[in-house]
Amino acid sequence: MRLFNVARGAAAIAIALLVAMIFIFLSSKTPFTALRYLLIGPLLSFHDGAVIFNAQYLYQVLAAMIPIIFTGLAVTVMFSSNQFNLAGEGCVLVGGFVGGILGVYLNINSGWHWVVSILAATAVCGLIMLIPALLKVWLGDSEMVTSLMLNFILLYLVLHYLNFHFADRTKGATMTKEFKPSAIIPSLVPGNSKLTV
């Protein structure tokens, strides 16, 4: 059974790569260069014919993967308990917003500031995920419908509060003020990497 699961996962990856290759061959003038960057680009850089291992590219890929992996883990935990909820997207949005606001306005001058921000964002996400579950238990509403609608409610609530209450109007884009230094998550890699704890 375990070998079957490994083979099934490998087959899914192979099919995804095959579909990507088909689209690349149909749309790119230089498909082999595009495939090279797709498959080995995160590990290697090419300069004047030399192939150089570039850890920075790998760190960027890992930093982009981690939020997606944790969201997938949250959904897996939910499915393993035979529940169904589509509010994960709204939770990620609200969790990021709450963590960001606490990173700007919370006054904790210690190494725990970023930890408290993440734990508070996690708690808020947990409370949000309770809404469709409670509506199903109390009113018999479909959790698919309520959680899907909740995503849009959360999106527009975050946009409202960000645009009209927490935006830094000195910036050229909609963003909060800068985080306090104690709220910045320590980097795992020295340099300009976004790969943090």
N, C-alpha and C positions, 0 to 999 in steps of 0.2 A: 504494500500500500504506500509506503514512504517513497519507494522508487517511482511509483506511478505519479505521486504528487510532484516530485522533482522533474520528471519527464513532462508533465503537464505544464509546469511553470516554464521550462525551457522551450516547449513548443509555443507557448503564448509569446515569449520574447522573440522567437524566430519568426513567427507570423507578423508581429508588429514591425520588426526590422524589414521583412520582405515587403510589406505594404509601404513603409517609408521609402524603400529603394525604388519601388514602382513609381511613386509620386515624384521622387527626385529625378528619375530618368525621363519622366514625361515633362517636367517643368524646367529643368536646368540645362544650360548650354554646356556646362562642365560637370557632368554628374559624378565622375570619379573624384574630382576635387571636393565636391560637396559631401560625398560619402566618407572621404578621408577625414574631413572636419567633423562630421557627425560621429564617427566611430572612435577616432583617436584624438580628436581635437581637444577634449577635456584633459588629456594627459600630456600631449606633446605640442610644441610650437615649432614652426618651420621658418628658419631665417637663412637666406642665401644658400639654400640646398642642404643646410645642416638641420638635423632633427634634435631638438633639445627637450628634455623633460621639464615641464612647467607646472610646478605644484600649485601656483596661484590659480590656474584654470580649474584644477581639480577642486580647490577650496571653494571656488565660486559655484561649481556644480553641486557640491555638498551643501552649501549654504542655501541654495534654491530648493534642494530636495528635502531638507529636514522638516519645514512646515508641512509639506505635502505628506510626508511619511507619518508625522504625528496625527494629522487629520485622518489619514487612513487607519491608523491604530485606534483612534477614537470610534470610528465607524465600525471597525472589526469587533471591538468590545460590545458595542450596541447590538450588532447582528448576532454575536455569540450568545446574547441573552434573549434571543428571539424577539427583539424589538425593531421598530422601524422609525426613522426620523430623518428628515431631509434638511434640518436646520443647521447642518454643519457649516455651510458657507456663511450664513449670518453670524454664527458663533465665532468663526475665525475673524470676521470683520469687527464685531463688537469687542472681542477679546483683545485684538490689536489696538483698538481705540482706547479701551479702558487702561491697558498697560501703558500706552503712550501718554494719556492724560496724567496718570499717576507718576510717570517718569518726569513730567514737567512740573507738577504742582505738589507732590508729596514731599514733605520735609523730613527725610531720614538721611542723616549724613554719616552713613556707614556702608559697609559692603553688603548690607541686607536690602538696600533700596530696590535693586532690580529683582531680587527674589520675591519681595513683598508685592511688587507690581505684577509679576508673572502669576503668583498665587491668587491675587485678587482677580486678575483677568480670567484665570481658570475657574474660580468660584462663580463669577458672573456668567461664564459660558455654561456651567453646570445648571445654574438657575434658569437660564434661557431654554436649555434642552428639556427642562421639566415642564414647560408650558404646554407643548403638544401632548406630552404624556398625561398630564393632569386633565386636559380637555378630553382625552380619550377615556380615561377612567371615570370622570365625573359626568360627562355629557354624551359619551359614546361617539364623539366626532372622530373622523378619520385622521390619523396622525400624519398621513401623507399630505393631505390638503392643508391642515393647519401649520405643519412645519414648513411647507413650501411657501405659504402666504407669509409666514413669520420672517422668512428671509428678506422679502421686500420691505416689510415694516422695519426691520432692523437696519437695512441699507439706508432707507430714507431718514430714520432717526439719527444714525451716525452722521450722514451728510448734513442734516440740519444742525446738529450740535457742533460739528466741526466747522461748518461755514459761518454760523452766526454767534457762536459762543467761545470757541477755543482756537480759532484761526489766528495766526500771526500775520497781521495786515502789512507788516514791513517786508514780507517775502513776495516774490513774484508768482507764487503758486499757493494753492490751499494746503496749508500744513500747520501743525502746532508750533509753539515756541520750541526752542532747543531743549533737549533733555538736560537735567542736572547731571554733573559728572558722576555722582554716586549711582545714578540710574542706568548708566551705560554698562551693558553686559560685557564682562571681560572676554577678550579675544583668545581663542585657542591657538592662533597662529600669529606670530609677530608680523607687523607690516600692515598693509592696507586690506586685509581679508575681512569679509563679512561673516566668516565662520566663527561663531561665538559659542560660549558655554550654553 
